[in-house]
Amino acid sequence: MANKTNIASFVIMSILILGLGGYIVYDQGWLPIRQDLPDDPTPEIKNMWYINGSNYTFDGDVLIEDTLLNIIVNEGEDVYLDFRAIINGYNEVGLGSVQFSIMLDGVYYSQPQLLYTLEEKTGHQLKLASFNYLNTTMAPGNHTTQIRVSELWAENPSLRVYAFMVQCRQIHSN
């Protein structure tokens, strides 16, 4: 019986030693790393603009005033936009909707576009709105961006809170 215990102990110790030795060899960089495999691209954020607000009421089709951001895009940068909001709506009769879209340099983009339906029911409804957009072809220079919100048959809609972020980032390999 002692012989089987010694063999089992030897096997367990060998596995631990091999594992620890392999980790040390890998961690210390003693093994050559293959250079022919591409690295994952990692974005390097160059510039970032951010606003947040609360209790924004609207009627019809409007631009959210404080989401007007003047951004600067440098050569080789992508532009990433992220918008999040909580819609507060009240819709007793029929269906109503709230829609978000973006405007870049005075031009409305039809995509991405988010449509949130407020159901027919008594009382306030809270809906989470969120979208992001990546533009990989924006020309270098100064640009403007803004969020447009539209309501259709929604009663007294508002944005309880909202946040808008724009990042200019350069994609490169490690």
C-alpha positions, 0 to 999 in steps of 0.5 A: 500500500505504501508503494501506491501512495509513493507513486501517487505522491510522485505523480502529483508532485511531477504534475505540479513541478511541470506546471510551475516550470512551464509557467515560469518559462512562459512568464519569463519569456524564455519561449519565443513568441510567434511573430506571424500571428496578428495581434488584436486591434486595441483602440487608443482614445485620443479625444473624448467629449461627454455630457449628461442631463436630466428632466428634458421634456420635448414635444414633436421633433427636436434636437437635444440642445446640450448634445451639440458637441464640437469634435476634432477628428485627426487623421486615421481616427474612428469616431464612436458615439454612445447615447443612453437615456431613460424615457419617461412617458405617459400614454393613456390612449393608443400607442405612442413612440419616441425615436432617437437619431444622430446628426453629424455636421447638420445631416440626419442619419437614418441609421442607427435609429431607435424607436421605443413604443409606449404602450396604452396604459394608465400611469407613467412608463419608464423605458431604457434607450441606448445606442452606439454608432461607429464611423470609420470614414469620417474625414479629419477636421472639425465636426459637430454631432447632436442627438435628435429625439422625436415623439409621435402620439406620446403624451408628455414624454421626457428624458428622466436622465441621459448621457452622450459620449463621443470618442475619437480613437485610433485603432492599431495593433499591439 
